[in-house]
Amino acid sequence: MSWLSKVFSRLFNKNIVTSEKEKESQLKWDREKQQRLSEIASNLKEWLVELLKDKKELAFSWECGNDEATMSFTDYAEWDSNNFEDLEYFLIEKLSIPGHGEFEMKGKGVVYISGDLVKASYQSSIKAVIDYDAEAEKEIFSEAEEDNGDKVLFAI
């Protein structure tokens, strides 16, 4: 979601980190986040590859906006909830699905194996809140912007 990442980066990260202490803190947080994603990928790899070899693909969808991001999976199994929770976090981070801000986003995709890579193919639609109708008590949204792509999650 490169276009969306750029928009949110410009909106929320522009000139936020100014002091050396803040820069160090941000770098530490980024390293910890990358380490967590690497650990999750390592923990998920065997389970996800076996699941994908059996089912060929794993469909997912998401809705986010107004400080929330949720994802669901077509083949979710309650007995495997920890793996699906980790996969949800992993996909939200890898696909840069935003959870904060006044917008509405919906998307869907599939996780699949291509050669020696596990990838996610996705499509999404985002609408920004541009006003609020107090009389009707509902948000007024901009026209939807579409995005799609293919993202490598990890190598097998």
C-alpha positions as a Markdown table, in Angstrom:
| # | Residue | x | y | z |
|---|---|---|---|---|
| 1 | Met | 0.0 | 0.0 | 0.0 |
| 2 | Ser | 2.7 | 2.4 | -0.9 |
| 3 | Trp | 0.4 | 5.4 | -1.7 |
| 4 | Leu | -1.4 | 5.0 | 1.6 |
| 5 | Ser | 1.8 | 4.7 | 3.5 |
| 6 | Lys | 3.1 | 7.9 | 1.9 |
| 7 | Val | -0.1 | 9.8 | 2.8 |
| 8 | Phe | -0.1 | 8.7 | 6.4 |
| 9 | Ser | 3.7 | 9.2 | 6.7 |
| 10 | Arg | 3.3 | 12.8 | 5.5 |
| 11 | Leu | 0.3 | 13.4 | 7.8 |
| 12 | Phe | 1.6 | 11.9 | 11.0 |
| 13 | Asn | 5.4 | 11.8 | 10.8 |
| 14 | Lys | 6.3 | 15.1 | 9.3 |
| 15 | Asn | 8.7 | 16.9 | 11.7 |
| 16 | Ile | 7.4 | 14.9 | 14.7 |
| 17 | Val | 10.8 | 13.6 | 15.7 |
| 18 | Thr | 13.1 | 16.5 | 16.4 |
| 19 | Ser | 15.4 | 15.9 | 19.3 |
| 20 | Glu | 18.2 | 13.3 | 19.3 |
| 21 | Lys | 16.5 | 11.5 | 22.2 |
| 22 | Glu | 13.2 | 11.3 | 20.2 |
| 23 | Lys | 15.1 | 10.0 | 17.2 |
| 24 | Glu | 16.8 | 7.3 | 19.3 |
| 25 | Ser | 13.5 | 6.4 | 20.8 |
| 26 | Gln | 11.9 | 6.1 | 17.4 |
| 27 | Leu | 14.8 | 4.0 | 16.0 |
| 28 | Lys | 14.6 | 1.7 | 19.1 |
| 29 | Trp | 10.8 | 1.3 | 18.6 |
| 30 | Asp | 11.3 | 0.6 | 14.8 |
| 31 | Arg | 14.0 | -2.1 | 15.6 |
| 32 | Glu | 11.7 | -3.7 | 18.2 |
| 33 | Lys | 8.8 | -3.7 | 15.8 |
| 34 | Gln | 11.0 | -5.3 | 13.1 |
| 35 | Gln | 12.3 | -7.9 | 15.5 |
| 36 | Arg | 8.7 | -8.7 | 16.6 |
| 37 | Leu | 7.7 | -9.1 | 12.9 |
| 38 | Ser | 10.7 | -11.4 | 12.3 |
| 39 | Glu | 9.8 | -13.5 | 15.3 |
| 40 | Ile | 6.2 | -13.8 | 14.2 |
| 41 | Ala | 7.2 | -14.8 | 10.7 |
| 42 | Ser | 9.5 | -17.4 | 12.1 |
| 43 | Asn | 6.8 | -18.8 | 14.4 |
| 44 | Leu | 4.1 | -18.7 | 11.6 |
| 45 | Lys | 6.3 | -20.1 | 8.8 |
| 46 | Glu | 5.8 | -23.8 | 9.2 |
| 47 | Trp | 2.1 | -23.6 | 10.1 |
| 48 | Leu | 1.3 | -21.2 | 7.3 |
| 49 | Val | 3.2 | -23.1 | 4.6 |
| 50 | Glu | 1.5 | -26.4 | 5.6 |
| 51 | Leu | -1.9 | -24.6 | 5.6 |
| 52 | Leu | -1.2 | -23.1 | 2.1 |
| 53 | Lys | 0.1 | -26.4 | 0.7 |
| 54 | Asp | -3.2 | -28.0 | 1.8 |
| 55 | Lys | -5.6 | -25.2 | 0.9 |
| 56 | Lys | -3.6 | -23.4 | -1.9 |
| 57 | Glu | -4.6 | -20.0 | -0.5 |
| 58 | Leu | -5.9 | -18.3 | 2.6 |
| 59 | Ala | -8.5 | -15.5 | 2.0 |
| 60 | Phe | -8.7 | -12.6 | 4.3 |
| 61 | Ser | -10.5 | -9.3 | 4.6 |
| 62 | Trp | -10.3 | -6.2 | 6.8 |
| 63 | Glu | -12.1 | -3.1 | 7.9 |
| 64 | Cys | -10.4 | -0.2 | 9.6 |
| 65 | Gly | -10.6 | 3.4 | 10.5 |
| 66 | Asn | -11.6 | 5.6 | 13.4 |
| 67 | Asp | -8.8 | 4.1 | 15.6 |
| 68 | Glu | -9.5 | 0.4 | 14.8 |
| 69 | Ala | -8.3 | -2.3 | 12.4 |
| 70 | Thr | -9.8 | -5.7 | 12.3 |
| 71 | Met | -9.1 | -8.6 | 10.0 |
| 72 | Ser | -10.9 | -11.9 | 9.4 |
| 73 | Phe | -10.0 | -15.1 | 7.7 |
| 74 | Thr | -12.2 | -17.4 | 5.6 |
| 75 | Asp | -10.7 | -20.6 | 7.0 |
| 76 | Tyr | -10.3 | -19.4 | 10.6 |
| 77 | Ala | -10.2 | -22.3 | 13.0 |
| 78 | Glu | -10.9 | -21.6 | 16.7 |
| 79 | Trp | -8.3 | -24.3 | 17.7 |
| 80 | Asp | -5.7 | -22.3 | 15.9 |
| 81 | Ser | -6.6 | -18.9 | 17.2 |
| 82 | Asn | -3.1 | -17.9 | 18.4 |
| 83 | Asn | -1.7 | -18.4 | 14.9 |
| 84 | Phe | -4.5 | -16.4 | 13.3 |
| 85 | Glu | -4.1 | -13.6 | 15.9 |
| 86 | Asp | -0.4 | -13.4 | 15.0 |
| 87 | Leu | -1.1 | -13.6 | 11.3 |
| 88 | Glu | -3.6 | -10.8 | 11.7 |
| 89 | Tyr | -1.0 | -8.6 | 13.4 |
| 90 | Phe | 1.7 | -9.6 | 10.8 |
| 91 | Leu | -0.5 | -8.8 | 7.8 |
| 92 | Ile | -1.7 | -5.5 | 9.2 |
| 93 | Glu | 2.0 | -4.5 | 9.7 |
| 94 | Lys | 3.3 | -5.9 | 6.4 |
| 95 | Leu | 0.5 | -4.4 | 4.3 |
| 96 | Ser | 0.7 | -1.1 | 6.3 |
| 97 | Ile | -3.0 | -1.2 | 7.1 |
| 98 | Pro | -3.7 | 1.9 | 9.2 |
| 99 | Gly | -5.7 | 1.8 | 12.3 |
| 100 | His | -5.7 | 5.5 | 13.3 |
| 101 | Gly | -7.4 | 8.4 | 11.7 |
| 102 | Glu | -10.7 | 9.6 | 10.4 |
| 103 | Phe | -11.3 | 7.4 | 7.4 |
| 104 | Glu | -13.0 | 4.2 | 6.4 |
| 105 | Met | -11.0 | 1.4 | 4.7 |
| 106 | Lys | -12.1 | -2.0 | 3.5 |
| 107 | Gly | -10.0 | -4.6 | 1.8 |
| 108 | Lys | -9.5 | -8.2 | 0.9 |
| 109 | Gly | -6.8 | -10.5 | -0.3 |
| 110 | Val | -5.3 | -13.9 | -0.3 |
| 111 | Val | -2.1 | -15.4 | 1.1 |
| 112 | Tyr | -0.5 | -17.9 | -1.3 |
| 113 | Ile | 2.8 | -19.6 | -2.2 |
| 114 | Ser | 4.7 | -18.5 | -5.3 |
| 115 | Gly | 7.9 | -20.5 | -5.9 |
| 116 | Asp | 9.8 | -20.2 | -2.6 |
| 117 | Leu | 7.9 | -17.1 | -1.4 |
| 118 | Val | 4.8 | -16.7 | 0.7 |
| 119 | Lys | 2.9 | -13.6 | -0.7 |
| 120 | Ala | -0.2 | -11.7 | -0.1 |
| 121 | Ser | -2.2 | -10.3 | -2.9 |
| 122 | Tyr | -4.7 | -7.5 | -1.9 |
| 123 | Gln | -7.2 | -4.9 | -3.0 |
| 124 | Ser | -8.5 | -2.0 | -0.9 |
| 125 | Ser | -10.7 | 1.0 | -0.9 |
| 126 | Ile | -10.3 | 4.0 | 1.4 |
| 127 | Lys | -12.6 | 7.0 | 2.0 |
| 128 | Ala | -11.6 | 10.0 | 4.2 |
| 129 | Val | -14.0 | 11.7 | 6.5 |
| 130 | Ile | -14.4 | 15.2 | 5.1 |
| 131 | Asp | -17.3 | 16.5 | 7.2 |
| 132 | Tyr | -19.9 | 15.5 | 9.8 |
| 133 | Asp | -23.7 | 15.9 | 9.4 |
| 134 | Ala | -24.8 | 16.7 | 12.9 |
| 135 | Glu | -28.5 | 16.6 | 12.0 |
| 136 | Ala | -28.2 | 13.0 | 10.6 |
| 137 | Glu | -25.5 | 12.1 | 13.1 |
| 138 | Lys | -23.2 | 10.6 | 10.5 |
| 139 | Glu | -19.9 | 11.1 | 8.8 |
| 140 | Ile | -19.6 | 12.4 | 5.3 |
| 141 | Phe | -16.9 | 10.6 | 3.3 |
| 142 | Ser | -14.8 | 11.5 | 0.2 |
| 143 | Glu | -14.9 | 9.5 | -2.9 |
| 144 | Ala | -13.2 | 6.1 | -2.5 |
| 145 | Glu | -9.6 | 5.6 | -3.6 |
| 146 | Glu | -8.6 | 2.2 | -4.8 |
| 147 | Asp | -5.3 | 0.3 | -4.2 |
| 148 | Asn | -4.0 | -3.2 | -4.9 |
| 149 | Gly | -0.8 | -5.1 | -5.0 |
| 150 | Asp | 1.3 | -8.1 | -4.2 |
| 151 | Lys | 3.5 | -8.2 | -1.2 |
| 152 | Val | 6.2 | -10.8 | -0.2 |
| 153 | Leu | 5.6 | -11.8 | 3.4 |
| 154 | Phe | 8.7 | -14.2 | 3.7 |
| 155 | Ala | 10.8 | -16.7 | 1.9 |
| 156 | Ile | 10.2 | -20.4 | 2.6 |
